[in-house]
Amino acid sequence: MRIAISTGGGDAPGLNAVIRAAVLSAINRGWEVLGIKRGYAGLMGEDEVIPLTKDSVRGIAHLGGTILRTTNRGNPFCYPTRRPDGTTVEIDRSDELLASAKRLGIDATISIGGDGSLAIAKRLCDKGMPIVGVPKTIDNDVSGTITTFGFDTAVNTALEAIDRLHTTAESHDRVIVLEVMGRDSGFIALHSGLAGTADVILIPEIPYDLHRVCDKIMSRDRAGRHFSIVVVAEGAFPKGGSVSLIGESLPGQARRVGGLCEPLAREIQQLTGKETRSLVLGHLQRGGVPTGYDRLLATRFGGAAVRAIASEKWGHMVALQSPHIVCIPIEEALRAPKRVDPNHDVVLTARATGISFGD
Ligand code: F6P
């Protein structure tokens, strides 16, 4: 048996722990393992396919990033390809990918990725490539699994930032607006904001009214709390308004969400008269050492993916449905993206403890 592993989309802390667990589990069954570099680029002659041995995965469980590298511009069904005149066109190179996997004698592939990579895995599987998925994203927006690895690390990074911002905001009687990642979901903002006792949390699932945000800040001010912390998800938007986008995306890349934090800070300062500062936490949330929770979850996913291959669960992905790791059809996870439920107890408790969602 020869299996391959690919990591696609944005990286997330814990990817290396999945790779390590999968490689060791497979080798201990007597299987061979290959690593496809940079998403599927290794199978399309644009990067390498490398052997993964016990030695290649030694000492990597605690490392952020992915030893296989990754890309969020590598969809084989619309692969950005440069023409001699310098322009870029998107070409369907999936047949080439399948042929290359066959030529290399790959019997099964573990595709580790978020909703985009899982959708690609499903399409490749439908074309006859035996694939098992492993859900990954710091955004926690994949359905069918209670959480994805990477999310806990991102929340902890945001939490540390909120803790640090609290002390400086309080010293200066300032409002500080912190923008965190999450694309169209507000999980990172919600979880870090509640754990970090933010005063306002703005998420895409609950469009905000700027005046309500300012009311909260001013009511704190009147009560003698002259500083406020506003945690805003990059995909949050005002009632009747739209999501803020950053620049232009490169060919093959999804739209880039974010950049609302500084304009929001300026508006808050104008309306409240309070000195306001902003900070975009950005890719710090994606880097660094995965938390113990993420390392364990990633390791469990890696082991479970190899068991899923042994059971020929093609087109399935591993998922956490506590306390168990289960295997569900990828299409079930893709049916609808996971979003914050405004009636979830985390939101209710945040409201009950005085946090405003600006609504
Ligand atoms: O999906 C993970 C994520 O980090 C999002 O939270 C964020 O919007 C996006 O990826 C950033 O992507 P890039 O690394 O391409 O800027």
Residues whose N, C-alpha, C, O or C-beta is under 5 A from the ligand:
A	BS01	F6P	G10 D139 M181 G182 R183 V257
